[in-house]
Amino acid sequence: MTQVAKKKGSLVVSSTKDRDLPMDKIRNIGIIAHIDAGKTTTTETILYETGKTYKKGDVTEGDTVTDWMEQERERGITIVSAAITTFWELKQDESCVDSGRYRINIIDTPGHIDFTAEVERSLRVLDGAVMVFDGRTGVESQSETVWRQADKYNVPRVCILNKLNLIGADFEGSIDSIRERLGANAAPIQIPVGLEHELRGAVDLIKMKAFTYKGIEDKYLTEEEIPDNLLEMAQNYRSQLIERVAEFDDDLLAKYLEGQEPTQAEIKRAIRAGTIKGKFFPILGGDNRMATVQLLLDAIVEYLPSPNDLPPIKGINPKTGVEEERRPSNNEPFSGLAFKVVTDPHVGRLVYVRIYSGTLKVGDVIYNVTKQKTERIGKLVLMHADQRELIEQAFAGEIVAVVGVRDTSTGDSITNVNHPLYLESISFPEPVISLAIEPATKTDQEKMGLALQKLSDEDPTFKIKTNPETGQTLISGMGELQLEILVDRMKREFGVDAKTGAPQVAYKETIKKVATGEGKYIRQTGGRGQYGHCYVRVEPLGRGEGFAWASEIKGGVIPQEYIPAVEKGVREKLDRGILAGYPVTDIKVTVYDGSFHEVDSSEMAFKIAGSLAVEEAAKHADMVLLEPIMRIEVSTPEEFMGDIMGDISSKRGQISGTEKKGNLVFINGYAPLAELAGYVTKIRSISQGRASCYMEPSHYDEVPSHIANNIISASKGNQN
């Protein structure tokens, strides 16, 4: 095993030979799941089992490796994704596809929806993922969200049903929920030996052997024959498995159609092919015990892809506009994607980069294709949670952190200076909630601005906005928990004491019909005057389509050089809001006519004219307010079901369905965010502390007119 000498703020790893492993021996994976499904505990057990740590961390004790932030350890939740590297030896046997030593780069991600950006950017750069499900409930709300995120980036997955050792474990029900709720072509490759407190191992459906253990911390698996009471079940599940994966291997398909018994290697080859294509998802079952994780590690290296197994990365050459591709080879020109920014107290600004092709050395000059700037690499770092290992060179397929690049941020493409390539960036959801924030003292004023800037640099879903009329600073994010933790980080990491106001809902404005407007700006002040004149047409777009701009100017009625100024004026006005001071969205604006003055016209005049025109047009286009609607799922004992459903209805909510799992009822529905302040506390109060609630942003919808009128009146009152 790799020997690790750990010091505070540093890590010394004898890993030179380990970094020389061939590309097909590398796995870049993420651990993803619903909150409390057991991601971090699974990661801790993996690190302990592989010799990376000498003690298995415990979330409740606050001593886990990947949950290293103070807030994470205090709250027992993952807030930021953490990267760490470990190694696993796949033993040779008759079923083994490719034995040997493997390097596994792991990213442990958060489960709470407020930190969904961490999952989004991690999945963008990973080659595979381990999807952890609670084996008592199967698919939960956040399970669906992260599954969709993984689908978006075509990330192959293996699934593990965790917590089958706990009361209420439901192996078959959990499998059904994966197939039905996620629509996944999934099948178990293991079935548990026993359930709840009798769980003591798993049956390998490929080898048709049972692997059992004795105690909780028993590291050794005993291979034995399948118990008689599980033999028929194992044979049925094995038949299902072969049927589902036969199409991915010609030899296996031929034997399946002829009724012949396939070899273990043929089954594994088919599982691997289907998994890498994203067409099949193998399911493992167990808990976080040492022995169970050995089976998971084998599955990770056998079924999840190496960088070599995936298609070459594609991008656009900014010089030619032509699509090009790069293979995951050290001999190709360097290309990478910056996917995360962290302010480190020891080394400063760290930018995490996934290297898709070529190599990167300390001192290299790179080209940021997104920002069109060159930057020099100051230091290269391998990250092990909050520990760092300085390296001189990084290779294709690796995930490293870069020090010394000031202008590179999340989603930027960085490449060789002479071979630029613009890669697909990362999209993030819009914030749905805001807080007014102000420094506690005058001395905190300047420090607060710097701290907010650094935190927004790290988190793309954290936005800062200053109201130019009141001077008030608003911070926006995905939820109250996210904003609460960011304010806490300001105090702990930057020494900034700040006061916050009550949470505010991020309303938006939109239009419902087509209208036109004229904007004319004329000023004569003795010298050269100002003249800008335009007509615009506004049209409603579909919900969630944002903003679109078009020009129908012909014959030079407005010179071409002034068209961008009109657009800028339009955009600025829409950002400031027209009806109640909230951003206008789902609107298309077209400039179609106007006039100019050969001497007095200027960009400033046309910018103001564009602002005036779009304001007039919007006021005649039946403007309405939109509010964020949250998808909610409440799990509750059946006796409180009626009270909770009644409470949801009283909050302008709609129930979309209920589902019984074990002794709990899951109530699904939608409700406006504006009605859900303190909702978690309310649910606990109704249910005597026995119900729990999950919420995530779903969509925007129109605010009822009587409520909208109150919001508009309050907004205008604040402006006055």
N, C-alpha and C positions, 0 to 999 in steps of 0.2 A: 504493500500500500504506500501511497505518497505520504511522506513524513511532513507534518505541519508544525512549525514553531510559531506560536501566536503571541503577539504583543499588542498593546493598546495602540490603535491607529495604524498598525502595519501588519503585513503577513509575509512570512518567508516560506516559499514553497519550492521544494526540489523537483520542479516539473519540466525541466528542459526536455527530457526524453518523452514525457507525456505530451508535449506540444508538437512533437514530431510524428504523432500518430497519423496514419493516412486518413484522407478525407472520409472514407467510408466507415471509419471507426469513431466518427463524431456525431453526437446527437444534440441538437439545440431544441430544448423542450420547455414548455410552460406547464405549471400546475394551475388549473382553472376550476372554478366551482361556485356554487351558491355559498353565501356566508354560513360559517359553522359546519360545513360538510366535512372538514378535516384536511384542508390543503396544507396548512403550515405544519401540522403534526405529521402528515405523510412525508413532507420534505425533510423534517427533522429526523425521522426514522431512516430515510434514505441516506442522509449524511452520516448518521451513526453506523448504519449497516456497512457503508462503503469505507469506513475508517477515516472519514473527513473530520469527524468530531469524536471526542472521547466521552461525551455525555449527551444523552438524548434530551434536547430542550423540551420544555413543557410550556404551552401557552398560558396556563393558569398560574404557573410560577414566574412567568415573565423572563425566561432565560433562553428563548429560542434564538437561533442564529439569524434567520431571515427577517424576523420581526425585531429589528434592532433599535428602532426609534423609541424614545421614552413614551410617547403617546400610544404606540402600538402595544408596548408591554403593560402599560397601565390599564388599557381598555380591553386587551386580549383580542384585538383585531388587526388584520393587515391593512396598512394605509398606503404604502408605496411598494411597488414591485422590487424584489431584490434578486440580484444575479449571483450565482455561485457555481463553482465547477467541482465535479467529483469524478471518480473512475470506477468501472465495474468490469469484472472478469467473467465472461460468458464461457461456461465449461463445455468441453467437447462431448457430445454423445450422438447417438444415431439420428436424433431428430434435429440436431443443431444445424442451422443454415450456415453460420459463419462465426466460429468461436474466437476467443481472444480478448484483448484488453480494449475497453471502450472509454472514451471521454464523454461525459454527459454534462452539458452546460444547462443549468436549471434556472428558470425565472419563476419565483413564487409570487402570485398575483393576489390582489385584494378580492374579496367577495362582495363587499358592500357597494351598492349602485352609485353612491356618491363618488367613488373612486374608479368609475368605469373607464376613465381615460388611461389608467395604468394597464388595464386589461387590453384595451384597444391597441395601444402602441406596442405592447409586448407581442400580441398575436401577429401584428404586421411583420415582425422580423423573425419569428420562430418557424422552425421546420415541422414541429409536431407538438402535441399537447397531451397531457394526462388529465382527463375530465373526471373529477371526484364527485360522486353522488352519495348522499346519505341513504344507506341501504334500508332505512325504515320508511322513508317517504318517496324515494326515487327522484323524479324530476321536480324541481321547485322553480319559483319565478326567475331568480337570477340564473339558474341553470339554463333556462331558455334563452336569456339575454346573451350569456357568454357563448352558448352554442351557435347562436346567429352570428356573433362576432367572428367565431372561428370559421363558420361557413363563408363569411364575407371574404376572408383571406385564404380560403381553401387549405386550412390547416388540418392535416391528418390527426386522428385522435385514437387513443385507447381509453377505455372507461374502467373505473374501479368502483364497485359498490362498497363503500366504507361502512363501518359501525354495524356490521352484521352480528357482532357479539353483544349488542345491546337489546334490551327488551323492545319488542315491536318490529324486529328485523323482518323484512319481507323481500326475499330474493326474487321470486317470480313476479310479484307485483311491481317491483322496481324495474325489471327488464321490460315488462309490458308498458310502463310509463315512458321509457326511453323510445320504444318503437312507436307508440301512439302520439305522445305529445311532441316529440322531436321529429317524427317521421323518418327515423334512422334505420338503415339496414344494419342491425346490430344483433349479435348473438354471443352467448358466453363461451369462453374457451376454458373456463373453470366453473365448477359448482362447489359450494361450501360443504365441508364435512361438519354437520351440526349447525345450529343457529342459536342466537342469543348466548346465554352463558355456557352452552354446550359446544360452541364453535371451537374446533381444534385442527383446522387445516382446510385443504381444498383438493378436489379431484381434477387432475389435468385431463381434459377431454381429448387431447391429441395423443398423449402417451397412454391414456386409460390406466393411470395409476393414481393412488391417493398419496398426498404428501401431508403428513401430520406433524404436530408439535405438542409438547406437554404443557409448559408454563407460559405465562404472559411474555417473559423476556427470553424464552428459549430461542436461540439463534439457529438451531439445527432442525432441519426437516427430515423426517423418516419416511422413506419410500415404502409403500405397502400396497397390497391388493385393495381394490375398491370394496368397501363394506357391502354386504349383501343387500341391505336396505336402500342403497343408493345406486346399485348396478343398473336397474332398468331406467331410472331417471337419467343417469349418465349416458346410456346408449341412445336415449331419445334426443337429448341435447346435442350429442355428437353428430347424429344424423342431420339435425337442423343446421348445425355448423357447416358440415360438408356441403349441404344443399345450397346454403347462402354464399359460399365462397368458391364453388366449383367453376363458375364462369370466369374467374380471374386466373386460372391456370389450365392450359390445354390438356396436360397429362391427367390432372385430377378430374377434369370434365369427362374425358374419355372413359376413365375407370368408373366414374359415377354413373354414366349412362349405361355401361355394361354390367353394373352391379358388382364390380370388383372392389376389393379393399385397398384404399390408397396407402402409401407410405406416410410416416410422420413428417418427413421432409417435404413431401408434396403438399400436405395440408398447410404446413407453416409457410411454404412459398406462396400459396394462394392467399392466405390471410394477409401476409405482408403486401402482396400486390394490390389487394383490394383496399387495404388500409392506406397505403401511399396514394392511391388514386382518390381517396376520400369517398369511396363507394361502400366501404364496410368498416364497422367499428367493433373491435373485439372487446368483450366485457370480462373483467376479473372480479372476484368477490372475496371479501374478507374484512380485515380491520387494520389497525396501524401497528400490529405486532411485528417483531423483527422478522420472523420467518415468512410472513405473508409478503413483506416488502421485497424479499428475494425474488419471489415469483413476478412481482411487478417490474423489478429491474430487468429481469430476463425479457419480459414482454416489451419494455421500452427499447432495448437494443435490437431485438429480433424483428419488431413490427413497425416501429416508427422510422422515418427516413433519415438518411444522412444528407448533407448538402448535395452530394452527387446524385441522389435519387430523384431530386426535384428538377423541373425544367429550368433552363438558364433564365436568369433575371432579364426582364425586358425593360427598355426605356427609350426615350426620344433623344436623339442627338440634336442639341439646340442649334448647331451650326447648319445642319441640313434639313431638320424637321422630319427625318426618316427614323423609323423604329429600328433599334439595334438590340442585340442581346449579348450577355456576358456569361460565360460558363464559370462555375465555382472552381477556378484554378488559380494557383499562385502565378502562373505565367501570363494571365490576361492582364489588361490595364486595370488599375485600382478603381473600384466603385463601391460605395457604401451608403447607408442611410442612417442619419442621426435620428434616434427615436426617443431620446430622453435627455433632460438636462437636470443636473443636481448641483447645488451649491455645497461644496464639501468644506468643513472647517479647517482641514489640514492642507488641502492642495488647491482650494478655490473652485472655479467653475469646471465641472466635469460634464462632458458630452458623451453619452453612450452611442456607439456606432456598431451596426451590423455590417461586417465586411462580406460582400457578395463575390468579389473577384479581386485578384491581385494581392499585393502586400502593402503594408504601411509601416514606415520606419520613423523613429524620432528624428525631427529636423526636416521631414518631407514637407514640400509645399503642395497643398491640395487646392482644388477649385470647388467652391460652393456654387453649384449650378443654379440653385434656387435664388440665392442672393446675388449671384454674378460677382463674387469676390474671391480672392485668393487668401489663404491663411496658412500659417506654418504650425506644424505639430510640435508642441513643446515637450510633452511627455505622453507615454502610452502606459495604460494601467489595466491589469486584469482585476476585476472586482470579485470579491468574495463577501457578499452582503456589505457590511460597512468597513471591511478590511480591504487593503489595496496591495497589489504586487506590481512593482515597476518592471516593465519589459522594454526591450529595444526594438522589437519588430512584431507585427501582428500579421496573421495569414488569412487567406480566404476561408470562409466558414466560421470565423471566430466572432465573438461579441466582446468588444473592448471599450474602455473609456479613454477619451482624449482630453488632454489638458493644454490650454494655450489658445484655443479657438474662441474668439469673442463674439463673432457675428453668426456662428452656426447655431441653429435652434431646432426644436422638434419638427421632424418631417422634412428637413433639408437633405437634398442629394449632394454628396461630396464625392469627387472623382479625381482621377489623374488630370493634370492641367491640360495636357495635349489630347485627351480622349474624354471629353465631357459626355455625360449621359444623365438625362433627367428621369428619375425613377418615380413611380407612383408614390404620392405623399400619404399622409395619414389624416383621415377626417375625424372630427370630434363633435359630439353633440353640443347644442347651444345651452348656456346656463338658464336655469328656470327660477332662481331665487336670488335676492339681493339683500345686502345689509348696508346701512349707512355706518361709516366708520370715521372716527376722529381721534387724534392723538390726545393722551391724557394731559400732557404738558406741552409748552412751546418747544422745549428741547427735543421732544419726540417727533416734532413735525417733519424735519428733514430726514431723520432716520426711518420714519414710517414710509415715506415715498420710496426710499431705496429698498426697504424690506419687501414692500408690495411688488416692486418691479422684479426682484429676484424670485419671489414666489410665483408670480405669473409666468416668468420665464420657465420655471420648472413644470407648471401645471397648465396645459393649454385650455382647460375648461374653467380656469380661474381668471375672471376679467375685472379690470379696474376702469371706472369711469368717473369723471369729475363733471358735476353740473356747472356750466359756465355762469349761470345766473345766480346760483346760491353759493357756489364754491364748495358744496358738499361732495365728499368722496363716497362712491358706492362700490362695493365689491360684490361680484356675482359668481355663482357656482351651481353645482348640481344638487346641492342639498344643505340643510342646516348643519349636519355633522361635518361635512367638508369645510365649511366656512368657520365653524367653531375650532376645528383643529388648526386651520391656517392662522387664525388670530392667536391661538396658543403658541404656535411655532414662532410667530413674530416676537412674542414676549421672551420665549426661551432661547431662541437662536440669535435674535437680533437686538434683544434688550429694549424692545419697543412696547410701551404700555399703551393700549388703545381702548377706547370705549366704542361699543356698537349699539345701534338702534334695533328696533324690532325688525324681524324678517319681512321683506317686501317681495311680492310676487312679480315676476318678470312678464308683465303684460306686453302685448304687441298690438299694433293697429293694422288694419287692412281696408280694402275697398270691395264693394260688391257689384259695381257696374262701371261701364266705360264712360269717361268724361274728358273734356278738353279744358285747357286753361292757357291764359296769355300772361307772359311776364315781360314787363317793360321797365328798364332802369335808365333814366336820363338825368344827368346832373350837369349844370353849367355853373362854373365857379370863377369865371374871368379868363382863365387860361384854357388849356385843353380840357374838354368836357369828358363825360362818360356816357356811352350809349350801348345798350344791350337790349335785344328784343327777340323773343322766341315764343312759339306755340308748342305745347306738348299735349300728348294724349296718354291717358292712364287706362290700363286694362287690368282686371283681376286675374291672378294666376291660381293654379291649384294649391291646396293647403300644403305647405312645406316646400314650395318651389322657390321662395326667396325673392330675389330682385333680378329683373332683366332690363337691358337697355338696348334701344335701337335708334337709328337715325334714318329719316326718309328725306333729308335735305337734298334738293336737286337744284341745278342751275346757279349754285353759289349764293343763294339768298342769305345764307350765313356762311362765311368763309370756313373752310375745313379746320383751320387751326383753332377756331373758337368752339367747335363741337365738344371736345373734352372738357372745356370749362363749364359748359351747360350741364354735362353729365356730373361733374364734381359738385356743382351747386345743388342738383337734384338729390344726389346721394347724401350730402350733408344735411339737407332739409329732412329727408326721410329718416335719417338716423336720429335726429332731434325730436321727431314726432310732430304731428299736426293736430290731432284730436285732443290728446291728453298728455303729450310729452313722451310717449313710448315709441320705439322704432316701428316704422311702417314696413310690412313684409308682404310677400306673395303679390307683387305688383310688377307690371311691365310698364315702362315709361318710354314713349317714342317722341322725339323732337321732329316735327314735320314742316314747320314754316317759321318765318321770322324776317328780320331785316337788320342791316348794319349801317354804320356811318364810317366813311373811309378814313376820317381823322380821329373821331372820338371813341370808336369802338375799342374794347380791350378785353382781355381774359377775365378780369375782375368784374366788369360790367355784365358779361354774359353769364358768369357764375351766379351773380345776384339775380339776373333775369330768370335763369333756370330754377332757382330756389322759389321765386315768386310764382312762376308758372305752375310748378308741380303742386304748390300749396293751393292755388286756386282750383286746379283740376280735381285734386283729391277731395276738396270740400263739396264738390258737386257729384262725387262718385259713391255716395251712400257709405260713409266711413263707419266701421264698427271696431270694437275692441275684441282681441283674442286673449284667452287665458290658457296656461298650461294645464292639461288634464293628466292626472297620474293614474297609472295602473296599480291597483292595490290587491294584495292577497292577505287575508287574515286566516290564521290557523287557530282554531278554538275548540274546546270541548263542546259537544253537541248542546248541552244545557244552556249555553250562552248565545247560541246561533241566532235566535230571533231578535234579541236585544242588539246584537252587533249589526245585523242586516237593517234593522230600523234606524240605527245611528248613521249608517252609510247613506240611507235614503234621505235623512234629514240634512245631509251635507251636499245636497244636489247630486248625489252619487247614483250610479246605476249598477245593479247586480248583473253580472254576465253568466254566472253559474256557480254551483257548489259541487264539492267532491268529498266523499268520505274516505279517509285513509286511516285504518286502525281505529283508535278511539278519538280521532280528531276530525273535524270538518274544516275543509278549506273553502273559504268564500272568496270568489274572484269578482272584481268589479272595477269601475272607473269613477273618479271624483275629482273636482277642481282642486288644485293645489291651495287656492285661497281659503278653502274650507278645512284644510287638514293641519293647521297649526296645532302642535301639541297632541296630535292624534294617537301616537304610540302610548302616551300616558293615559289618554282617555280609554283606549282599548284595554289596557291593563286594569283600569279602575272598574270597567264594566264586568270583566271576567275574573275578578279577584286575583289578578296577576297571572292567570293561566293561559291567556291568548297572546299571540305575537303577530306582528304586522310587518309586511314588506311592501315598499313603494318604489316605483320607478317612473320617470317621465314617459308618457305615451305619445301625446300629440297636442296640438293647439286647437281650441274650438271657440266659437263665438260666445261672448259673455251676454247673458240675458239683459235686455234693454234697461230694466229698472235698476239692476245692479251696476250696469255700465254708466248710467247717468250719475250715480253717486260717486263712482271712481273718477269720472271726468270733472265733476264739481270739486272734489277734494284736491285733484291735481291742479286745477286752475287757482284754487284758494292758496295752495302752497307756493305757486309761482308769483302770486300777488304779495 
